[in-house]
Amino acid sequence: MPGRQGLASPWAGASAQTRGLLLGLLGVAIFALTLPMTRLAVGTPEAPLMSGLFIAMGRAAVAGLLSALLLLAQHAPLPARADRWPLALTALGVVFGFPLLTSWAMRHVGAVHAAVIIGLLPLATAAAAALLHRQRPSGAFWACALLGSGLAVAYALLRSGQPGLALHPADLLLMAAVACAAVGYAWGGRLSQHMRADAVICWALVLALPITLPLALWSWPRAQLPASAWGGFAYVAVFSMWLGFFAWYRGLALGGTVRVSQVQLAQPFLSMVFAVPLLGESLDAASLGFGLAVLATVAVGRRMPVAR
């Protein structure tokens, strides 16, 4: 009816792929603050604050308790038996693996250095999703993914001021974190095709509560900490570990995991932008140039064919 068309949502005219990309970008914007906020919470080797174990398990426990309340309020049904193993794999990747490994690594490297490795996440996610969903991205799609990942890495290296990539233990932890996140994103995106996006991350967090909650209480900080550390922890618990996944998994389900995952190419640039007020870094013309170039590869890559 004409009257109803006039009241239609602005989303109504957008394709599923466009809505998926926009929701994916919202999720990436939320996730981009994770590294700077984790750095605020964990401190440095010279001035340590929260332990990596508490940040990882504490953020998952807080998000898990919030998830339990939300699921109860929604009267959500229990996951189907066939979904429990994929939910466990999702939890291993994004509830345990990525938060724990990055929290340990961020004590020893800054957000700029960490972005060098995390910049490889879009390519890893696309590869994991292509295998899981039996998709065949075209050569041009992979070329855009490789170019965007290369630009993200080159930008982070330029900002770090280092001539090359030094592989010390923190770098190995970050590489393992990338692999964990890629697997968790791929399985979560698959579950989101037939489950509500919020239910996917909520059930993954609730299933992990018997482990995360005791470990969070056991590793609770004993010393008095500054408000900035608790603020960083609160952000990664509520936004990075919970609300960000609502938008992210829904975006993966609507637009396709392989294609929407390329929006992550903007994450290193956004992390640097957000780190300016938090960590005192500067934003120069080179940063803007690399950021625009990375976003251009995303725009081109979304138009490349992805066959099933």
Solvent accessible surface area in square Angstrom, and as a share of the most:
residue,aa,sasa,rsa
1,M,157,0.70
2,P,116,0.73
3,G,52,0.50
4,R,180,0.66
5,Q,133,0.59
6,G,68,0.65
7,L,159,0.79
8,A,57,0.44
9,S,60,0.39
10,P,129,0.81
11,W,104,0.36
12,A,73,0.57
13,G,80,0.77
14,A,28,0.22
15,S,63,0.40
16,A,43,0.33
17,Q,62,0.27
18,T,41,0.24
19,R,69,0.25
20,G,0,0.00
21,L,17,0.08
22,L,92,0.46
23,L,34,0.17
24,G,0,0.00
25,L,74,0.37
26,L,94,0.47
27,G,0,0.00
28,V,0,0.00
29,A,31,0.24
30,I,29,0.15
31,F,12,0.05
32,A,0,0.00
33,L,31,0.15
34,T,8,0.05
35,L,6,0.03
36,P,0,0.00
37,M,29,0.13
38,T,2,0.01
39,R,47,0.17
40,L,40,0.20
41,A,0,0.00
42,V,1,0.00
43,G,6,0.06
44,T,39,0.23
45,P,70,0.44
46,E,150,0.67
47,A,61,0.47
48,P,76,0.47
49,L,55,0.27
50,M,1,0.00
51,S,49,0.32
52,G,8,0.08
53,L,41,0.21
54,F,1,0.00
55,I,0,0.00
56,A,0,0.00
57,M,2,0.01
58,G,3,0.02
59,R,7,0.03
60,A,0,0.00
61,A,4,0.03
62,V,53,0.31
63,A,0,0.00
64,G,0,0.00
65,L,86,0.43
66,L,56,0.28
67,S,0,0.00
68,A,28,0.21
69,L,117,0.58
70,L,45,0.22
71,L,10,0.05
72,L,129,0.64
73,A,78,0.60
74,Q,73,0.33
75,H,165,0.74
76,A,30,0.23
77,P,113,0.71
78,L,132,0.66
79,P,14,0.09
80,A,60,0.47
81,R,194,0.71
82,A,86,0.67
83,D,16,0.08
84,R,105,0.38
85,W,168,0.59
86,P,19,0.12
87,L,0,0.00
88,A,34,0.27
89,L,34,0.17
90,T,0,0.00
91,A,6,0.05
92,L,102,0.51
93,G,3,0.02
94,V,4,0.02
95,V,0,0.00
96,F,36,0.15
97,G,11,0.11
98,F,24,0.10
99,P,0,0.00
100,L,36,0.18
101,L,28,0.14
102,T,2,0.01
103,S,0,0.00
104,W,106,0.37
105,A,0,0.00
106,M,0,0.00
107,R,47,0.17
108,H,118,0.53
109,V,10,0.06
110,G,26,0.25
111,A,2,0.02
112,V,15,0.09
113,H,16,0.07
114,A,0,0.00
115,A,1,0.01
116,V,2,0.01
117,I,0,0.00
118,I,6,0.03
119,G,1,0.01
120,L,68,0.34
121,L,3,0.02
122,P,1,0.00
123,L,40,0.20
124,A,30,0.24
125,T,0,0.00
126,A,0,0.00
127,A,41,0.32
128,A,23,0.18
129,A,0,0.00
130,A,12,0.09
131,L,148,0.74
132,L,33,0.17
133,H,26,0.12
134,R,206,0.75
135,Q,21,0.09
136,R,184,0.67
137,P,17,0.11
138,S,29,0.19
139,G,60,0.58
140,A,48,0.37
141,F,1,0.00
142,W,69,0.24
143,A,57,0.44
144,C,19,0.11
145,A,1,0.01
146,L,104,0.52
147,L,104,0.52
148,G,0,0.00
149,S,5,0.03
150,G,39,0.38
151,L,39,0.19
152,A,1,0.01
153,V,30,0.17
154,A,43,0.33
155,Y,2,0.01
156,A,0,0.00
157,L,43,0.21
158,L,101,0.50
159,R,48,0.17
160,S,32,0.20
161,G,66,0.63
162,Q,75,0.33
163,P,149,0.94
164,G,35,0.34
165,L,70,0.35
166,A,59,0.45
167,L,108,0.54
168,H,64,0.29
169,P,101,0.64
170,A,4,0.03
171,D,0,0.00
172,L,102,0.51
173,L,48,0.24
174,L,0,0.00
175,M,68,0.30
176,A,43,0.33
177,A,0,0.00
178,V,10,0.06
179,A,55,0.43
180,C,36,0.22
181,A,1,0.00
182,A,3,0.03
183,V,63,0.36
184,G,0,0.00
185,Y,12,0.05
186,A,2,0.02
187,W,53,0.19
188,G,0,0.00
189,G,0,0.00
190,R,99,0.36
191,L,3,0.02
192,S,4,0.03
193,Q,92,0.41
194,H,119,0.53
195,M,32,0.14
196,R,155,0.56
197,A,11,0.08
198,D,14,0.07
199,A,12,0.09
200,V,0,0.00
201,I,0,0.00
202,C,1,0.00
203,W,27,0.09
204,A,0,0.00
205,L,1,0.00
206,V,33,0.19
207,L,86,0.43
208,A,4,0.03
209,L,23,0.12
210,P,101,0.63
211,I,97,0.49
212,T,0,0.00
213,L,60,0.30
214,P,71,0.45
215,L,60,0.30
216,A,6,0.04
217,L,111,0.55
218,W,176,0.62
219,S,20,0.13
220,W,122,0.43
221,P,24,0.15
222,R,189,0.69
223,A,73,0.57
224,Q,179,0.80
225,L,26,0.13
226,P,64,0.40
227,A,89,0.69
228,S,58,0.38
229,A,0,0.00
230,W,84,0.30
231,G,39,0.38
232,G,0,0.00
233,F,16,0.07
234,A,52,0.40
235,Y,33,0.13
236,V,0,0.00
237,A,1,0.01
238,V,45,0.26
239,F,83,0.34
240,S,2,0.02
241,M,0,0.00
242,W,31,0.11
243,L,60,0.30
244,G,0,0.00
245,F,9,0.04
246,F,48,0.20
247,A,9,0.07
248,W,0,0.00
249,Y,0,0.00
250,R,107,0.39
251,G,0,0.00
252,L,0,0.00
253,A,23,0.18
254,L,39,0.20
255,G,11,0.11
256,G,19,0.18
257,T,3,0.02
258,V,2,0.01
259,R,26,0.10
260,V,0,0.00
261,S,0,0.00
262,Q,6,0.03
263,V,8,0.04
264,Q,3,0.01
265,L,2,0.01
266,A,1,0.01
267,Q,14,0.06
268,P,5,0.03
269,F,28,0.12
270,L,36,0.18
271,S,2,0.01
272,M,1,0.00
273,V,44,0.25
274,F,61,0.25
275,A,0,0.00
276,V,52,0.30
277,P,111,0.70
278,L,57,0.29
279,L,54,0.27
280,G,68,0.65
281,E,38,0.17
282,S,75,0.48
283,L,71,0.36
284,D,67,0.35
285,A,85,0.66
286,A,41,0.31
287,S,0,0.00
288,L,90,0.45
289,G,39,0.38
290,F,48,0.20
291,G,1,0.01
292,L,122,0.61
293,A,36,0.28
294,V,3,0.02
295,L,73,0.37
296,A,52,0.40
297,T,11,0.06
298,V,18,0.11
299,A,44,0.34
300,V,74,0.43
301,G,2,0.02
302,R,68,0.25
303,R,170,0.62
304,M,45,0.20
305,P,87,0.55
306,V,36,0.21
307,A,57,0.44
308,R,191,0.70
